[in-house]
Amino acid sequence: MSNYPLSYKLSWLPRFLKPSLAGDARDFAPMAGTLMDPPKRAVRLAFVGDISAVANRSAPDCDPEIKALLGDADLVIGNCESPVVDRPSAVLGTRLGTHHAMSVRFLAEALAAVGIAREKLVLSLANNHVLDQGVAGFDETVAALQRLGIRMIGLAYNGPVVPVQVGPLNVGFAAFTLWRNLDESLFAGRVSMDSDPTHRPRDGVDLLCVAPHWDWEFRHFPRAATRALAKRLAGQGVGLIAGHHAHVVQPVERIDETIVAYGLGDFLGTAFARQPWPGRIGGILIVDVSADAGTRGAIASYRLHPFMRLRAGDHERLVPVEALVGQMRGKAEGRLRAIFPASSSEEDVTA
């Protein structure tokens, strides 16, 4: 049994068809910011949104600029929104798109197409769809990612923080989901559902990052409860938060020295192939982290790079918003101005 409120369920289709710009738009940060002078040494992290095969039957086409952006990162972090299985057990639901699944081959080919090396990838399994193909499908997913050499976060039995050595830095990653598509007993012991920031020790890590699966879908502005949770996480020493589940781009907020990207949208389409255009805007968050002795683990700068997922036959084409032409570019830029009103081409949010 899922844990979605009735009002949430009733609003899913209307908001999918017309993503909402309603909500509190105050006190958010620009799309890009510099928090300190450029360090002599830095580590670059790239955060992407939800990854699924629902809207793709073959690997996506990727603009060279996006491929280079991801290829230049020292580590890429995303959300694995689909179980990775050879044969779906929920056959009808998978065909209809209500149950997610992707093959090992699709995932490997998609990663190669967008320039993400498996050894530089961390995927969260803390999401509502991870058990769409049952417990056996969950186990198969974990085994498949292990064979591919992809590191995982959001597994209940891996502990609250997974340390990853990224160049000279030891970066800690945690993930959790607030939403379930099935009964809690099936998620318990497998998927992290713990959002309590006091359970995430910072000992031994230079920067603690959290990837929460939170908030409500198809709303561009986070709910007050989501922002309150972000504040609690920041208050307990989390330095960077990159959220999922909304399936649309959401704002960035700075809470003291913590950067919060509430929602990065989809990286590869998780809904129907013919999705309305506002849900096709995604974001890639690039974060440079200082490795200098005096500022080790501090965020030096961040930038959200918006892109569009365009339909191309049986798959999607990933294109930077600035590379779009005609009416679509105007609509995408207008939507981004509504979400990030404080942004300009060269914003600086240095304290």
Phi, psi and omega per residue, in radians:
M1 nan 2.290 -3.119
S2 -1.335 2.950 3.139
N3 -1.989 0.454 3.118
Y4 -1.414 2.338 3.036
P5 -1.109 2.692 -3.127
L6 -1.036 -0.725 -3.131
S7 -1.064 -0.603 3.098
Y8 -1.144 -0.830 -3.122
K9 -1.069 -0.741 -3.101
L10 -1.190 -0.452 -3.087
S11 -1.599 -0.091 -3.018
W12 -1.045 -0.950 -3.078
L13 -1.149 -0.807 3.088
P14 -1.014 -0.690 -3.131
R15 -1.314 -0.537 3.043
F16 -1.102 -0.774 -3.125
L17 -1.234 -0.516 -3.129
K18 -2.521 1.491 3.141
P19 -0.949 2.432 -2.972
S20 -1.572 2.440 2.994
L21 -1.801 0.155 3.133
A22 -1.289 2.660 3.094
G23 2.305 -3.127 -3.096
D24 -1.440 1.971 -3.093
A25 -1.753 0.198 -3.050
R26 -1.454 2.638 2.904
D27 1.202 0.364 3.071
F28 -1.553 2.846 -3.097
A29 -1.671 2.867 3.057
P30 -1.192 3.021 -3.123
M31 -1.199 -0.358 -3.110
A32 -2.475 2.583 3.130
G33 -2.801 2.639 3.073
T34 -1.970 2.141 -3.063
L35 -1.747 -0.252 3.131
M36 -2.786 2.949 3.025
D37 -1.064 2.554 -3.106
P38 -0.963 2.197 3.127
P39 -1.270 2.781 3.098
K40 -1.202 -0.639 3.090
R41 -2.190 2.417 -3.126
A42 -2.579 2.717 3.033
V43 -1.978 2.393 -3.107
R44 -1.878 2.154 3.073
L45 -1.895 2.450 3.080
A46 -2.130 2.150 3.124
F47 -1.897 2.262 3.084
V48 -2.073 2.941 -3.073
G49 -1.510 -2.567 -3.058
D50 -1.295 2.454 -3.127
I51 -2.061 2.185 -3.116
S52 -2.665 2.833 3.087
A53 -1.808 0.094 -3.045
V54 -1.007 -0.732 -3.097
A55 -1.708 0.168 -3.093
N56 -2.375 2.204 3.014
R57 -1.729 -0.275 3.040
S58 -2.426 2.980 -3.060
A59 -1.061 2.556 -3.122
P60 -1.244 2.751 2.889
D61 -1.525 2.436 -3.053
C62 -2.258 2.252 3.075
D63 -1.033 2.421 -3.120
P64 -0.973 -0.551 3.139
E65 -1.143 -0.729 3.109
I66 -1.186 -0.735 3.135
K67 -1.069 -0.724 3.116
A68 -1.183 -0.678 3.133
L69 -1.031 -0.794 -3.136
L70 -1.307 -0.637 -3.138
G71 -1.178 -0.480 -3.128
D72 -1.404 -0.244 -3.110
A73 -1.276 2.586 3.075
D74 -1.352 -0.444 3.108
L75 -2.699 2.445 3.090
V76 -2.035 2.361 -3.100
I77 -2.196 2.283 3.141
G78 -2.561 -3.120 3.141
N79 -1.989 2.136 3.133
C80 -1.477 1.608 -3.000
E81 -1.392 -0.197 -3.135
S82 -2.099 2.397 2.946
P83 -1.036 2.533 -3.126
V84 -1.800 1.760 -3.025
V85 -2.395 2.657 3.094
D86 -1.308 -0.754 -3.134
R87 -2.324 2.043 3.126
P88 -1.084 2.442 3.075
S89 -1.545 -0.531 3.066
A90 -1.583 1.348 -2.948
V91 -1.123 -0.900 -3.090
L92 -1.134 -0.824 3.134
G93 -1.057 -0.628 3.116
T94 -1.181 -0.699 3.105
R95 -1.143 -0.650 -3.134
L96 -1.368 -0.317 -3.132
G97 1.636 -0.004 3.115
T98 -1.364 -0.449 3.080
H99 -1.999 2.306 -3.063
H100 -1.636 2.648 3.042
A101 -2.895 2.542 2.969
M102 -2.554 2.599 -3.099
S103 -1.455 2.814 3.055
V104 -1.033 -0.719 -3.119
R105 -1.088 -0.794 3.127
F106 -1.042 -0.822 -3.102
L107 -1.062 -0.802 -3.124
A108 -1.096 -0.747 -3.128
E109 -1.228 -0.630 3.112
A110 -1.143 -0.758 3.127
L111 -1.093 -0.737 3.111
A112 -1.114 -0.664 -3.098
A113 -1.155 -0.550 -3.092
V114 -1.747 0.046 3.027
G115 1.457 0.387 3.130
I116 -1.736 2.055 3.064
A117 -1.344 2.343 -3.069
R118 -1.026 -0.650 -3.103
E119 -1.239 -0.201 3.104
K120 -1.925 0.434 -3.063
L121 -2.112 2.407 3.000
V122 -2.154 2.223 -3.137
L123 -2.064 2.345 3.029
S124 -1.513 2.396 3.030
L125 -1.873 0.150 -3.130
A126 -1.539 1.488 3.122
N127 -2.675 2.983 -3.035
N128 -1.297 -0.336 -3.070
H129 -1.700 -0.057 -2.963
V130 -1.127 -0.386 3.108
L131 -1.868 0.378 3.136
D132 -1.058 -0.481 3.124
Q133 -1.858 0.452 3.056
G134 1.408 3.127 3.138
V135 -1.108 -0.697 3.114
A136 -1.087 -0.678 3.097
G137 -1.169 -0.626 3.062
F138 -1.101 -0.824 3.133
D139 -1.087 -0.695 3.118
E140 -1.127 -0.647 3.115
T141 -1.096 -0.846 3.129
V142 -1.030 -0.786 -3.135
A143 -1.128 -0.690 -3.125
A144 -1.145 -0.760 3.133
L145 -1.171 -0.617 3.065
Q146 -1.091 -0.752 3.122
R147 -1.109 -0.615 3.129
L148 -1.340 -0.171 -3.130
G149 1.369 0.440 -3.128
I150 -1.704 2.216 3.123
R151 -1.329 2.587 -3.059
M152 -2.148 2.555 2.998
I153 -2.282 2.903 3.137
G154 1.509 0.143 3.056
L155 -1.573 2.262 -3.049
A156 -1.046 -0.608 -3.047
Y157 -1.529 0.058 3.081
N158 -1.624 0.000 -3.110
G159 1.540 2.927 -3.040
P160 -1.217 -0.453 -3.103
V161 -2.353 2.282 3.068
V162 -1.859 1.995 3.125
P163 -1.399 2.404 3.111
V164 -2.287 2.205 3.094
Q165 -1.388 2.055 3.138
V166 -2.100 1.711 -3.034
G167 1.041 -2.253 -3.131
P168 -1.426 -0.095 -3.057
L169 -1.782 2.589 2.993
N170 -1.846 1.851 -3.070
V171 -1.804 2.259 3.116
G172 -1.685 2.398 -3.136
F173 -2.157 2.386 3.051
A174 -2.341 2.690 3.110
A175 -2.621 2.612 3.075
F176 -2.681 2.774 3.037
T177 -2.083 2.405 3.020
L178 -1.605 -0.175 -3.025
W179 -2.096 2.527 3.121
R180 -2.338 2.485 3.015
N181 -1.639 -0.152 -3.112
L182 -2.337 -3.135 -3.107
D183 -1.094 2.568 -3.122
E184 -1.028 -0.555 -3.108
S185 -1.095 -0.510 3.114
L186 -1.329 -0.573 3.119
F187 -1.364 -0.587 -3.055
A188 -1.034 2.344 3.140
G189 1.432 -0.176 3.136
R190 -2.021 -0.860 -3.030
V191 -2.044 2.364 3.135
S192 -1.233 2.196 3.067
M193 -2.113 0.218 -3.032
D194 -1.586 1.909 3.139
S195 -1.737 0.116 -3.090
D196 -1.296 2.011 -3.089
P197 -1.141 -0.384 -3.134
T198 -1.222 -0.227 -3.138
H199 -1.617 0.205 -3.083
R200 -2.096 1.483 -3.097
P201 -1.169 2.533 3.115
R202 -1.712 0.011 -3.067
D203 -0.988 2.219 3.028
G204 1.450 -0.009 3.111
V205 -2.036 2.542 3.137
D206 -1.411 -0.530 3.128
L207 -2.564 2.338 3.099
L208 -1.862 2.136 3.138
C209 -1.993 2.461 3.111
V210 -2.183 2.373 3.092
A211 -2.014 1.570 -3.108
P212 -1.522 2.502 2.993
H213 -1.777 1.687 -2.892
W214 -2.468 -2.990 3.045
D215 1.059 -3.100 -3.085
W216 -1.815 2.557 -3.050
E217 -1.259 2.564 2.998
F218 1.087 0.525 2.977
R219 -2.078 2.188 -3.081
H220 -1.286 -0.418 -3.132
F221 -1.966 2.298 -3.087
P222 -1.170 2.665 3.112
R223 -1.279 2.806 -3.123
A224 -1.034 -0.659 -3.138
A225 -1.135 -0.618 3.113
T226 -1.172 -0.743 3.131
R227 -1.174 -0.607 3.101
A228 -1.156 -0.689 3.094
L229 -1.143 -0.699 3.085
A230 -1.036 -0.700 3.130
K231 -1.142 -0.677 3.103
R232 -1.159 -0.719 3.110
L233 -1.092 -0.781 3.121
A234 -1.085 -0.679 -3.132
G235 -1.166 -0.342 3.123
Q236 -1.741 0.245 3.005
G237 1.741 0.114 3.049
V238 -1.308 2.203 -3.055
G239 -1.656 -0.347 -3.066
L240 -2.614 2.269 -3.136
I241 -2.234 2.203 3.099
A242 -2.254 1.891 -2.967
G243 -1.665 2.849 3.115
H244 -2.372 3.083 3.016
H245 1.797 -0.513 -3.098
A246 -1.216 -0.456 3.141
H247 1.130 0.188 2.971
V248 -2.396 2.768 3.124
V249 -1.217 2.355 3.087
Q250 -2.115 2.922 -3.032
P251 -1.205 2.988 3.014
V252 -1.878 2.454 3.088
E253 -2.264 2.519 3.019
R254 -1.893 2.110 3.098
I255 -2.000 1.733 -2.983
D256 0.981 -2.051 -3.124
E257 -1.707 0.122 -3.129
T258 -1.651 2.372 3.065
I259 -1.823 2.254 -3.134
V260 -2.112 2.007 2.968
A261 -1.775 1.827 -2.950
Y262 -1.150 -0.629 3.136
G263 -2.747 2.261 -3.112
L264 -1.714 0.053 -3.099
G265 1.249 -2.879 3.104
D266 -1.571 2.446 2.966
F267 -1.537 -0.793 2.948
L268 -2.182 2.352 -2.935
G269 -0.888 2.228 -3.124
T270 -1.823 -0.079 3.139
A271 -2.004 -2.821 -3.067
F272 -1.081 2.702 -3.095
A273 -1.051 -0.622 -3.100
R274 -1.700 1.041 -3.081
Q275 -1.373 2.436 3.069
P276 -0.981 2.622 -2.932
W277 -1.058 -0.632 -3.110
P278 -1.062 -0.518 3.115
G279 -1.372 -0.061 3.110
R280 -1.623 -0.062 3.072
I281 -1.488 2.188 3.075
G282 -2.148 3.042 3.128
G283 -2.409 2.496 3.011
I284 -1.968 2.058 -3.113
L285 -1.651 2.033 3.096
I286 -1.790 2.186 -3.096
V287 -2.223 2.183 3.042
D288 -1.725 2.218 -3.065
V289 -2.016 2.265 -3.090
S290 -1.176 2.418 3.011
A291 -2.006 0.202 3.097
D292 -1.287 2.697 -3.045
A293 -1.032 -0.778 -3.046
G294 -1.370 -0.348 -3.085
T295 -2.229 0.430 -3.046
R296 -0.946 2.190 3.112
G297 1.506 -0.058 3.121
A298 -1.465 2.518 3.108
I299 -1.319 2.138 3.139
A300 -1.521 -0.699 -3.135
S301 -2.828 2.831 3.065
Y302 -2.551 2.737 3.055
R303 -2.696 2.282 3.049
L304 -1.641 2.119 -3.133
H305 -1.779 1.853 -3.121
P306 -1.386 2.520 3.090
F307 -2.478 2.978 -3.109
M308 -2.181 2.435 3.031
R309 -1.711 1.897 -3.123
L310 -1.756 2.551 -3.125
R311 -1.317 2.353 3.118
A312 -2.470 1.421 -3.121
G313 1.214 -2.073 -3.107
D314 -1.657 0.236 -3.119
H315 -2.596 -3.041 -3.106
E316 -1.977 2.734 3.079
R317 -2.085 2.158 -3.080
L318 -1.658 2.093 -3.021
V319 -2.334 2.294 3.034
P320 -1.010 2.512 -3.123
V321 -1.002 -0.669 -3.105
E322 -1.208 -0.237 3.111
A323 -1.625 -0.109 3.088
L324 -1.210 2.791 3.121
V325 -2.253 2.765 2.993
G326 1.210 -2.581 -3.039
Q327 -1.095 -0.650 -3.109
M328 -1.095 -0.702 3.098
R329 -1.095 -0.747 3.127
G330 -1.094 -0.729 3.134
K331 -1.163 -0.752 -3.122
A332 -1.141 -0.765 3.137
E333 -1.163 -0.617 3.092
G334 -1.129 -0.717 3.112
R335 -1.137 -0.725 3.139
L336 -1.145 -0.632 3.094
R337 -1.140 -0.563 3.112
A338 -1.241 -0.540 -3.117
I339 -1.504 -0.603 -3.074
F340 -2.165 1.147 -3.074
P341 -1.140 -0.378 -3.088
A342 -1.457 -0.139 -2.981
S343 -1.393 2.577 2.929
S344 -2.407 -3.100 -3.056
S345 -1.151 -0.531 -3.106
E346 -2.383 1.286 3.134
E347 -1.439 2.611 3.101
D348 -2.333 2.142 3.132
V349 -2.037 0.549 3.139
T350 -1.032 2.361 3.137
A351 -1.163 nan nan
